Amino acid sequence: MTYIQVEFPLFVIAIIANISLGIIVLRYSPKSVSRYLFGAFVLSQVFWIGTNFAAFVGNNFLWLARLTMLFAALHAFFFFLFIYTFLEKRKVLTSKLLTPLIVFLVVIIALTLSPLIFEKLEPNQSGSLGPKPGPAIPFFGIFVGGCILWAFYSLVKKYQKSEGVEKLQWRYLSFGLVFTFLLVLVFSFFNYVIFEDLSTVRLGHLYTLPFIVFTTYAMVKHRLLNLKAILAELAVILLNITIFIQLLTSESVRQILVNGVVLIGTIVTGLLVIRGVTKEIKQREQLQELSEKLQKANTELESLSRFKSQMLALSAHQIKAPLATIKGFASIIMDGIYGPINDKIKETLQKMKNSADELINLINTLLDLRKVEEGKMDYKFENVKIKDLVQNVIDGLKVQADAKKLEFSFTSGTEASVSADPQKLKQVLANLVENSIKYTPQGFVKVETKEENGYVTFSVTDSGLGIGPTLLPHLFDQEFIRDERVKKEIKGTGLGLYIAKRIVTDHAGTIWAESPGEGKGSKFFVKLRKIT
């Protein structure tokens, strides 16, 4: 058996393989520009090998050779566009890129159909007739070679950036494309242009097989496409073909009826199976698309959050400086350094100083919130005697309690120490005591510490406004301050308890609150493990 005898069957196999691959990709790959570009690439490849084969078996060799060059230019053009866009999550084809390429392509197509590419047929070195290359052949080579080299450059870059299964998919796709284009360039272009040998040019359909084989292997082995759907349709088609053949070869009316009913049943069942599989694939694609959109939105939100935090920190630091200056000058004037002042002016300056203190505290709270949200709260742990720390808090807030004529007391039931950042823990305890003073119009605020079962518990009890049962479980949540009922009652940002909980949690402790109800006072607790 000679090659001439099997050449046409091999050509048909190559055509069927190329068309089948193109249909499979167009049907089952995710919706994207690269899917259609792949279809155009395969279609131009089919026309290229078709006209190339026809040129050697037909009667009009010159025109068929020119058409072969036309489809070769389209083949290289769509190959570049496909590789350039494949697996991209963003739009990469721009008018700046496409416009000059399309103009160049149109010029090359016009040249391929003119004598400037192939002038005429003339005997070559082997004695057979072949097309004589025209003066525009170098321009054709520049365009086709440029598209292929640019595509392979993009292919190498994307392969280096890819990871995991995606890298394996690129690897096998690259192998197939490299082998195919090397065979085409060496045996279909250089072999004829340099050595005027047409014997290997007619084998163009075989040069596409490496691309078909490696791409198919990538689809099957590494899930380049959804193999489940492809196999489902193939199985249904093969089953129906088998039953149809049985129907055609039936020898009796009974067999015809049985096989006919079975065929109808398998067709209906097969369509339902294919419909179900296709629906599942679409749902997965939609889920993947939603997941990608959600990931993109999360990335944008994180970027906005970082920007917000940076602006907050910058603004806070810029505001604190003049506030400290205002507070400092108010203290200097109150101390009489610039001369004696009357009580009314002193009272006004005290209000200014208090307002400055409130603003500075607010700024510090916002800065702490930023640190908590970003996980950047710094701690310097050391052994802290809880009695001394609480006494320091009491001394600092006694003026506020006395101003409201509250019964303000501290009972210490332990001399134990805890491992804590003294400044951060003092901030928590001061916030709880200050809140009790703030929300207690009259009555008492009692602070207590005690030791039990290896833990030290700090508590502050007041006879103030109390906490309703619906709000009590959410006191330490950030969402707490968004409750309209809470906004009407709170006299600050409401962020102090949220920050306090995060600080206590970072100290491996617990914080909670208890209250019999609105108007019945409340009690806050902080529990930390003592140092043994």
MARNULO-108740 format. One record per residue (C-alpha): residue in one letter; x, z, y. Coordinates in steps of 0.25 Angstrom, whole numbers. Layout:
BEGIN
<rec "A"; <X; Z; Y>>,
...
//
This chain:
BEGIN
<rec "M"; <0; 0; 0>>,
<rec "T"; <6; -4; 14>>,
<rec "Y"; <4; 2; 27>>,
<rec "I"; <-4; -10; 32>>,
<rec "Q"; <-15; -6; 21>>,
<rec "V"; <-17; 8; 26>>,
<rec "E"; <-14; 5; 41>>,
<rec "F"; <-29; 3; 44>>,
<rec "P"; <-34; 16; 36>>,
<rec "L"; <-24; 24; 43>>,
<rec "F"; <-28; 18; 56>>,
<rec "V"; <-42; 22; 53>>,
<rec "I"; <-38; 36; 49>>,
<rec "A"; <-31; 38; 62>>,
<rec "I"; <-42; 33; 70>>,
<rec "I"; <-52; 42; 63>>,
<rec "A"; <-43; 54; 64>>,
<rec "N"; <-41; 52; 79>>,
<rec "I"; <-56; 50; 82>>,
<rec "S"; <-59; 62; 73>>,
<rec "L"; <-49; 71; 81>>,
<rec "G"; <-55; 66; 94>>,
<rec "I"; <-69; 69; 90>>,
<rec "I"; <-66; 83; 84>>,
<rec "V"; <-59; 87; 97>>,
<rec "L"; <-70; 82; 106>>,
<rec "R"; <-80; 88; 98>>,
<rec "Y"; <-74; 102; 95>>,
<rec "S"; <-64; 105; 105>>,
<rec "P"; <-68; 114; 117>>,
<rec "K"; <-73; 107; 129>>,
<rec "S"; <-62; 103; 139>>,
<rec "V"; <-56; 91; 145>>,
<rec "S"; <-45; 91; 135>>,
<rec "R"; <-55; 88; 124>>,
<rec "Y"; <-59; 75; 130>>,
<rec "L"; <-45; 71; 134>>,
<rec "F"; <-42; 73; 119>>,
<rec "G"; <-53; 64; 115>>,
<rec "A"; <-48; 54; 125>>,
<rec "F"; <-34; 55; 120>>,
<rec "V"; <-39; 53; 105>>,
<rec "L"; <-48; 42; 109>>,
<rec "S"; <-37; 34; 116>>,
<rec "Q"; <-28; 37; 104>>,
<rec "V"; <-38; 31; 95>>,
<rec "F"; <-39; 18; 104>>,
<rec "W"; <-24; 18; 105>>,
<rec "I"; <-22; 17; 90>>,
<rec "G"; <-34; 8; 88>>,
<rec "T"; <-29; -2; 98>>,
<rec "N"; <-15; -1; 92>>,
<rec "F"; <-19; -3; 78>>,
<rec "A"; <-29; -15; 82>>,
<rec "A"; <-17; -22; 90>>,
<rec "F"; <-10; -23; 76>>,
<rec "V"; <-21; -28; 68>>,
<rec "G"; <-29; -35; 79>>,
<rec "N"; <-27; -49; 85>>,
<rec "N"; <-25; -45; 100>>,
<rec "F"; <-12; -37; 99>>,
<rec "L"; <-9; -38; 114>>,
<rec "W"; <-22; -33; 120>>,
<rec "L"; <-23; -22; 109>>,
<rec "A"; <-9; -18; 112>>,
<rec "R"; <-12; -16; 126>>,
<rec "L"; <-25; -8; 123>>,
<rec "T"; <-16; 0; 114>>,
<rec "M"; <-7; 3; 126>>,
<rec "L"; <-19; 6; 135>>,
<rec "F"; <-24; 17; 125>>,
<rec "A"; <-10; 22; 123>>,
<rec "A"; <-10; 25; 138>>,
<rec "L"; <-24; 32; 137>>,
<rec "H"; <-19; 40; 125>>,
<rec "A"; <-7; 45; 133>>,
<rec "F"; <-15; 48; 145>>,
<rec "F"; <-26; 56; 137>>,
<rec "F"; <-15; 63; 129>>,
<rec "F"; <-9; 69; 142>>,
<rec "L"; <-22; 73; 148>>,
<rec "F"; <-26; 80; 135>>,
<rec "I"; <-13; 88; 133>>,
<rec "Y"; <-13; 91; 148>>,
<rec "T"; <-27; 97; 147>>,
<rec "F"; <-28; 103; 133>>,
<rec "L"; <-30; 118; 131>>,
<rec "E"; <-30; 119; 147>>,
<rec "K"; <-40; 130; 152>>,
<rec "R"; <-41; 124; 166>>,
<rec "K"; <-42; 110; 172>>,
<rec "V"; <-29; 103; 172>>,
<rec "L"; <-33; 88; 174>>,
<rec "T"; <-32; 86; 189>>,
<rec "S"; <-34; 74; 198>>,
<rec "K"; <-19; 75; 202>>,
<rec "L"; <-16; 73; 187>>,
<rec "L"; <-26; 63; 183>>,
<rec "T"; <-27; 53; 194>>,
<rec "P"; <-12; 48; 193>>,
<rec "L"; <-13; 48; 178>>,
<rec "I"; <-26; 40; 178>>,
<rec "V"; <-21; 30; 188>>,
<rec "F"; <-8; 28; 179>>,
<rec "L"; <-17; 27; 167>>,
<rec "V"; <-26; 16; 173>>,
<rec "V"; <-13; 8; 177>>,
<rec "I"; <-7; 9; 163>>,
<rec "I"; <-21; 5; 157>>,
<rec "A"; <-21; -7; 166>>,
<rec "L"; <-7; -10; 162>>,
<rec "T"; <-9; -9; 147>>,
<rec "L"; <-20; -20; 148>>,
<rec "S"; <-10; -29; 155>>,
<rec "P"; <2; -37; 151>>,
<rec "L"; <10; -27; 159>>,
<rec "I"; <10; -18; 146>>,
<rec "F"; <10; -29; 135>>,
<rec "E"; <13; -43; 140>>,
<rec "K"; <11; -51; 128>>,
<rec "L"; <14; -52; 113>>,
<rec "E"; <28; -57; 109>>,
<rec "P"; <36; -56; 97>>,
<rec "N"; <44; -43; 95>>,
<rec "Q"; <57; -40; 88>>,
<rec "S"; <50; -39; 75>>,
<rec "G"; <44; -53; 77>>,
<rec "S"; <29; -48; 78>>,
<rec "L"; <21; -50; 91>>,
<rec "G"; <20; -38; 100>>,
<rec "P"; <16; -35; 114>>,
<rec "K"; <27; -37; 125>>,
<rec "P"; <29; -24; 133>>,
<rec "G"; <26; -27; 148>>,
<rec "P"; <32; -21; 161>>,
<rec "A"; <22; -10; 162>>,
<rec "I"; <26; -4; 148>>,
<rec "P"; <35; 7; 155>>,
<rec "F"; <23; 11; 164>>,
<rec "F"; <15; 13; 151>>,
<rec "G"; <26; 21; 145>>,
<rec "I"; <27; 30; 157>>,
<rec "F"; <12; 33; 157>>,
<rec "V"; <11; 35; 142>>,
<rec "G"; <24; 43; 141>>,
<rec "G"; <21; 51; 153>>,
<rec "C"; <8; 55; 148>>,
<rec "I"; <13; 59; 134>>,
<rec "L"; <25; 67; 140>>,
<rec "W"; <17; 74; 150>>,
<rec "A"; <7; 78; 139>>,
<rec "F"; <18; 83; 130>>,
<rec "Y"; <24; 91; 141>>,
<rec "S"; <10; 98; 143>>,
<rec "L"; <9; 99; 128>>,
<rec "V"; <23; 107; 128>>,
<rec "K"; <19; 116; 140>>,
<rec "K"; <5; 119; 134>>,
<rec "Y"; <12; 122; 120>>,
<rec "Q"; <22; 132; 126>>,
<rec "K"; <11; 139; 134>>,
<rec "S"; <1; 140; 122>>,
<rec "E"; <0; 152; 112>>,
<rec "G"; <-5; 155; 98>>,
<rec "V"; <-15; 145; 92>>,
<rec "E"; <-15; 136; 105>>,
<rec "K"; <0; 134; 103>>,
<rec "L"; <-2; 130; 88>>,
<rec "Q"; <-13; 120; 93>>,
<rec "W"; <-3; 114; 103>>,
<rec "R"; <8; 113; 93>>,
<rec "Y"; <1; 105; 83>>,
<rec "L"; <-6; 96; 94>>,
<rec "S"; <8; 94; 100>>,
<rec "F"; <14; 90; 87>>,
<rec "G"; <3; 79; 84>>,
<rec "L"; <4; 74; 98>>,
<rec "V"; <19; 73; 98>>,
<rec "F"; <20; 66; 85>>,
<rec "T"; <9; 56; 89>>,
<rec "F"; <15; 52; 102>>,
<rec "L"; <29; 52; 97>>,
<rec "L"; <25; 42; 86>>,
<rec "V"; <17; 34; 96>>,
<rec "L"; <28; 33; 106>>,
<rec "V"; <39; 30; 96>>,
<rec "F"; <32; 20; 87>>,
<rec "S"; <22; 14; 96>>,
<rec "F"; <29; 13; 109>>,
<rec "F"; <44; 15; 109>>,
<rec "N"; <45; 7; 95>>,
<rec "Y"; <38; -5; 101>>,
<rec "V"; <43; -4; 116>>,
<rec "I"; <58; -3; 111>>,
<rec "F"; <59; -9; 97>>,
<rec "E"; <46; -19; 98>>,
<rec "D"; <42; -13; 85>>,
<rec "L"; <27; -14; 83>>,
<rec "S"; <27; -9; 68>>,
<rec "T"; <25; 6; 72>>,
<rec "V"; <15; 3; 84>>,
<rec "R"; <4; 0; 75>>,
<rec "L"; <5; 13; 68>>,
<rec "G"; <-1; 20; 81>>,
<rec "H"; <-13; 26; 73>>,
<rec "L"; <-4; 34; 64>>,
<rec "Y"; <4; 40; 76>>,
<rec "T"; <-9; 48; 80>>,
<rec "L"; <-10; 55; 66>>,
<rec "P"; <0; 66; 70>>,
<rec "F"; <-9; 70; 82>>,
<rec "I"; <-21; 70; 73>>,
<rec "V"; <-15; 78; 62>>,
<rec "F"; <-8; 89; 71>>,
<rec "T"; <-21; 90; 80>>,
<rec "T"; <-30; 91; 67>>,
<rec "Y"; <-20; 102; 62>>,
<rec "A"; <-21; 110; 75>>,
<rec "M"; <-36; 109; 74>>,
<rec "V"; <-37; 114; 60>>,
<rec "K"; <-25; 124; 59>>,
<rec "H"; <-26; 130; 73>>,
<rec "R"; <-40; 128; 78>>,
<rec "L"; <-37; 118; 89>>,
<rec "L"; <-52; 114; 87>>,
<rec "N"; <-64; 121; 81>>,
<rec "L"; <-62; 118; 66>>,
<rec "K"; <-74; 125; 62>>,
<rec "A"; <-83; 115; 69>>,
<rec "I"; <-75; 103; 64>>,
<rec "L"; <-75; 107; 50>>,
<rec "A"; <-90; 110; 50>>,
<rec "E"; <-94; 96; 55>>,
<rec "L"; <-84; 89; 45>>,
<rec "A"; <-90; 97; 34>>,
<rec "V"; <-104; 93; 37>>,
<rec "I"; <-100; 79; 39>>,
<rec "L"; <-93; 78; 26>>,
<rec "L"; <-104; 85; 19>>,
<rec "N"; <-115; 76; 24>>,
<rec "I"; <-106; 64; 21>>,
<rec "T"; <-105; 69; 6>>,
<rec "I"; <-120; 71; 5>>,
<rec "F"; <-122; 57; 11>>,
<rec "I"; <-113; 50; 1>>,
<rec "Q"; <-121; 57; -10>>,
<rec "L"; <-134; 52; -4>>,
<rec "L"; <-128; 38; -4>>,
<rec "T"; <-124; 39; -18>>,
<rec "S"; <-137; 45; -23>>,
<rec "E"; <-142; 39; -36>>,
<rec "S"; <-156; 44; -36>>,
<rec "V"; <-168; 47; -26>>,
<rec "R"; <-167; 61; -29>>,
<rec "Q"; <-152; 62; -26>>,
<rec "I"; <-155; 54; -13>>,
<rec "L"; <-165; 64; -9>>,
<rec "V"; <-157; 76; -12>>,
<rec "N"; <-144; 71; -5>>,
<rec "G"; <-153; 66; 7>>,
<rec "V"; <-159; 80; 8>>,
<rec "V"; <-145; 87; 6>>,
<rec "L"; <-139; 77; 17>>,
<rec "I"; <-150; 80; 27>>,
<rec "G"; <-148; 95; 24>>,
<rec "T"; <-133; 95; 26>>,
<rec "I"; <-134; 86; 39>>,
<rec "V"; <-144; 96; 45>>,
<rec "T"; <-136; 108; 40>>,
<rec "G"; <-123; 102; 45>>,
<rec "L"; <-128; 99; 58>>,
<rec "L"; <-133; 114; 59>>,
<rec "V"; <-119; 118; 55>>,
<rec "I"; <-112; 109; 65>>,
<rec "R"; <-121; 114; 76>>,
<rec "G"; <-119; 128; 73>>,
<rec "V"; <-104; 126; 73>>,
<rec "T"; <-104; 118; 85>>,
<rec "K"; <-112; 129; 92>>,
<rec "E"; <-103; 140; 88>>,
<rec "I"; <-91; 132; 93>>,
<rec "K"; <-98; 130; 107>>,
<rec "Q"; <-101; 144; 108>>,
<rec "R"; <-86; 148; 105>>,
<rec "E"; <-82; 138; 115>>,
<rec "Q"; <-92; 144; 125>>,
<rec "L"; <-87; 158; 122>>,
<rec "Q"; <-72; 153; 123>>,
<rec "E"; <-76; 147; 137>>,
<rec "L"; <-82; 159; 141>>,
<rec "S"; <-71; 168; 137>>,
<rec "E"; <-61; 159; 145>>,
<rec "K"; <-70; 160; 157>>,
<rec "L"; <-71; 175; 155>>,
<rec "Q"; <-56; 176; 154>>,
<rec "K"; <-54; 168; 166>>,
<rec "A"; <-64; 176; 174>>,
<rec "N"; <-57; 189; 169>>,
<rec "T"; <-43; 183; 173>>,
<rec "E"; <-49; 180; 187>>,
<rec "L"; <-55; 194; 188>>,
<rec "E"; <-42; 201; 184>>,
<rec "S"; <-35; 193; 195>>,
<rec "L"; <-46; 197; 205>>,
<rec "S"; <-45; 211; 201>>,
<rec "R"; <-30; 211; 203>>,
<rec "F"; <-31; 205; 216>>,
<rec "K"; <-42; 215; 220>>,
<rec "S"; <-33; 226; 216>>,
<rec "Q"; <-21; 221; 223>>,
<rec "M"; <-29; 219; 236>>,
<rec "L"; <-35; 233; 234>>,
<rec "A"; <-21; 239; 233>>,
<rec "L"; <-15; 231; 245>>,
<rec "S"; <-27; 235; 254>>,
<rec "A"; <-27; 250; 249>>,
<rec "H"; <-12; 251; 253>>,
<rec "Q"; <-14; 244; 266>>,
<rec "I"; <-26; 253; 270>>,
<rec "K"; <-19; 266; 265>>,
<rec "A"; <-8; 265; 275>>,
<rec "P"; <-16; 265; 288>>,
<rec "L"; <-26; 276; 282>>,
<rec "A"; <-14; 285; 280>>,
<rec "T"; <-9; 283; 294>>,
<rec "I"; <-23; 286; 300>>,
<rec "K"; <-24; 299; 291>>,
<rec "G"; <-10; 303; 296>>,
<rec "F"; <-13; 301; 311>>,
<rec "A"; <-26; 308; 309>>,
<rec "S"; <-18; 320; 303>>,
<rec "I"; <-8; 320; 314>>,
<rec "I"; <-18; 320; 325>>,
<rec "M"; <-26; 331; 318>>,
<rec "D"; <-13; 340; 317>>,
<rec "G"; <-12; 339; 332>>,
<rec "I"; <2; 331; 333>>,
<rec "Y"; <-4; 322; 344>>,
<rec "G"; <-10; 334; 351>>,
<rec "P"; <-22; 343; 350>>,
<rec "I"; <-35; 338; 346>>,
<rec "N"; <-49; 343; 346>>,
<rec "D"; <-57; 347; 334>>,
<rec "K"; <-66; 334; 335>>,
<rec "I"; <-54; 325; 335>>,
<rec "K"; <-48; 333; 323>>,
<rec "E"; <-61; 331; 315>>,
<rec "T"; <-62; 316; 318>>,
<rec "L"; <-47; 315; 313>>,
<rec "Q"; <-50; 323; 301>>,
<rec "K"; <-62; 313; 298>>,
<rec "M"; <-52; 301; 300>>,
<rec "K"; <-42; 308; 290>>,
<rec "N"; <-53; 311; 280>>,
<rec "S"; <-57; 296; 281>>,
<rec "A"; <-43; 291; 279>>,
<rec "D"; <-41; 300; 267>>,
<rec "E"; <-54; 295; 261>>,
<rec "L"; <-50; 280; 263>>,
<rec "I"; <-36; 283; 257>>,
<rec "N"; <-43; 290; 245>>,
<rec "L"; <-52; 278; 243>>,
<rec "I"; <-39; 268; 244>>,
<rec "N"; <-32; 277; 233>>,
<rec "T"; <-45; 276; 224>>,
<rec "L"; <-45; 261; 225>>,
<rec "L"; <-30; 260; 222>>,
<rec "D"; <-32; 270; 210>>,
<rec "L"; <-44; 261; 205>>,
<rec "R"; <-35; 249; 206>>,
<rec "K"; <-24; 256; 198>>,
<rec "V"; <-34; 261; 188>>,
<rec "E"; <-40; 247; 186>>,
<rec "E"; <-27; 240; 184>>,
<rec "G"; <-21; 251; 175>>,
<rec "K"; <-10; 254; 185>>,
<rec "M"; <-13; 269; 188>>,
<rec "D"; <1; 276; 187>>,
<rec "Y"; <2; 290; 182>>,
<rec "K"; <13; 300; 182>>,
<rec "F"; <10; 310; 172>>,
<rec "E"; <15; 325; 173>>,
<rec "N"; <11; 339; 169>>,
<rec "V"; <1; 343; 179>>,
<rec "K"; <-5; 357; 179>>,
<rec "I"; <-20; 355; 181>>,
<rec "K"; <-23; 368; 188>>,
<rec "D"; <-13; 364; 199>>,
<rec "L"; <-18; 350; 201>>,
<rec "V"; <-32; 354; 202>>,
<rec "Q"; <-29; 365; 212>>,
<rec "N"; <-22; 355; 220>>,
<rec "V"; <-35; 346; 220>>,
<rec "I"; <-43; 358; 224>>,
<rec "D"; <-34; 362; 235>>,
<rec "G"; <-35; 347; 241>>,
<rec "L"; <-51; 347; 240>>,
<rec "K"; <-54; 361; 244>>,
<rec "V"; <-56; 356; 259>>,
<rec "Q"; <-67; 346; 254>>,
<rec "A"; <-74; 357; 246>>,
<rec "D"; <-73; 367; 257>>,
<rec "A"; <-79; 357; 267>>,
<rec "K"; <-91; 356; 259>>,
<rec "K"; <-92; 371; 256>>,
<rec "L"; <-91; 369; 241>>,
<rec "E"; <-87; 380; 231>>,
<rec "F"; <-74; 374; 227>>,
<rec "S"; <-67; 381; 215>>,
<rec "F"; <-56; 378; 205>>,
<rec "T"; <-55; 386; 192>>,
<rec "S"; <-42; 383; 183>>,
<rec "G"; <-43; 387; 169>>,
<rec "T"; <-30; 381; 164>>,
<rec "E"; <-15; 380; 168>>,
<rec "A"; <-13; 368; 159>>,
<rec "S"; <-6; 355; 163>>,
<rec "V"; <-9; 341; 160>>,
<rec "S"; <-1; 328; 160>>,
<rec "A"; <-6; 320; 172>>,
<rec "D"; <-3; 312; 184>>,
<rec "P"; <-5; 323; 194>>,
<rec "Q"; <-9; 314; 206>>,
<rec "K"; <-19; 306; 197>>,
<rec "L"; <-25; 318; 191>>,
<rec "K"; <-26; 325; 204>>,
<rec "Q"; <-34; 313; 209>>,
<rec "V"; <-44; 314; 198>>,
<rec "L"; <-46; 329; 199>>,
<rec "A"; <-47; 327; 215>>,
<rec "N"; <-57; 316; 213>>,
<rec "L"; <-66; 325; 204>>,
<rec "V"; <-66; 337; 213>>,
<rec "E"; <-67; 329; 226>>,
<rec "N"; <-80; 322; 220>>,
<rec "S"; <-86; 335; 217>>,
<rec "I"; <-84; 340; 231>>,
<rec "K"; <-89; 327; 237>>,
<rec "Y"; <-102; 327; 228>>,
<rec "T"; <-105; 342; 230>>,
<rec "P"; <-113; 344; 243>>,
<rec "Q"; <-113; 359; 240>>,
<rec "G"; <-110; 369; 229>>,
<rec "F"; <-97; 370; 221>>,
<rec "V"; <-85; 362; 215>>,
<rec "K"; <-78; 369; 204>>,
<rec "V"; <-65; 364; 198>>,
<rec "E"; <-60; 369; 185>>,
<rec "T"; <-49; 367; 175>>,
<rec "K"; <-48; 372; 160>>,
<rec "E"; <-40; 370; 148>>,
<rec "E"; <-47; 367; 134>>,
<rec "N"; <-42; 361; 121>>,
<rec "G"; <-29; 356; 126>>,
<rec "Y"; <-36; 349; 138>>,
<rec "V"; <-37; 353; 153>>,
<rec "T"; <-51; 350; 160>>,
<rec "F"; <-53; 349; 174>>,
<rec "S"; <-67; 350; 180>>,
<rec "V"; <-74; 350; 193>>,
<rec "T"; <-89; 355; 194>>,
<rec "D"; <-98; 353; 206>>,
<rec "S"; <-112; 356; 211>>,
<rec "G"; <-113; 342; 217>>,
<rec "L"; <-122; 330; 216>>,
<rec "G"; <-120; 329; 201>>,
<rec "I"; <-121; 316; 193>>,
<rec "G"; <-133; 309; 186>>,
<rec "P"; <-133; 306; 171>>,
<rec "T"; <-132; 291; 173>>,
<rec "L"; <-120; 291; 182>>,
<rec "L"; <-112; 302; 175>>,
<rec "P"; <-107; 294; 163>>,
<rec "H"; <-102; 283; 173>>,
<rec "L"; <-95; 292; 183>>,
<rec "F"; <-81; 287; 179>>,
<rec "D"; <-84; 273; 178>>,
<rec "Q"; <-80; 263; 188>>,
<rec "E"; <-94; 257; 188>>,
<rec "F"; <-100; 271; 192>>,
<rec "I"; <-98; 268; 207>>,
<rec "R"; <-106; 255; 206>>,
<rec "D"; <-119; 263; 203>>,
<rec "E"; <-128; 263; 215>>,
<rec "R"; <-132; 277; 213>>,
<rec "V"; <-118; 281; 213>>,
<rec "K"; <-114; 273; 226>>,
<rec "K"; <-124; 281; 234>>,
<rec "E"; <-118; 295; 230>>,
<rec "I"; <-103; 293; 229>>,
<rec "K"; <-95; 295; 242>>,
<rec "G"; <-83; 287; 237>>,
<rec "T"; <-79; 275; 229>>,
<rec "G"; <-83; 282; 216>>,
<rec "L"; <-70; 277; 210>>,
<rec "G"; <-63; 290; 209>>,
<rec "L"; <-70; 294; 196>>,
<rec "Y"; <-66; 281; 189>>,
<rec "I"; <-52; 282; 193>>,
<rec "A"; <-52; 297; 189>>,
<rec "K"; <-56; 293; 175>>,
<rec "R"; <-46; 283; 173>>,
<rec "I"; <-35; 293; 178>>,
<rec "V"; <-40; 304; 168>>,
<rec "T"; <-41; 294; 157>>,
<rec "D"; <-26; 290; 160>>,
<rec "H"; <-23; 304; 158>>,
<rec "A"; <-29; 304; 145>>,
<rec "G"; <-40; 314; 150>>,
<rec "T"; <-55; 313; 152>>,
<rec "I"; <-64; 314; 164>>,
<rec "W"; <-79; 316; 164>>,
<rec "A"; <-91; 322; 172>>,
<rec "E"; <-103; 330; 169>>,
<rec "S"; <-116; 333; 178>>,
<rec "P"; <-129; 339; 175>>,
<rec "G"; <-135; 328; 184>>,
<rec "E"; <-137; 324; 199>>,
<rec "G"; <-137; 336; 208>>,
<rec "K"; <-131; 345; 198>>,
<rec "G"; <-116; 344; 200>>,
<rec "S"; <-106; 338; 191>>,
<rec "K"; <-93; 341; 183>>,
<rec "F"; <-81; 333; 181>>,
<rec "F"; <-70; 335; 171>>,
<rec "V"; <-56; 330; 168>>,
<rec "K"; <-49; 333; 155>>,
<rec "L"; <-34; 331; 152>>,
<rec "R"; <-26; 336; 140>>,
<rec "K"; <-17; 347; 144>>,
<rec "I"; <-2; 348; 142>>,
<rec "T"; <2; 357; 130>>,
//
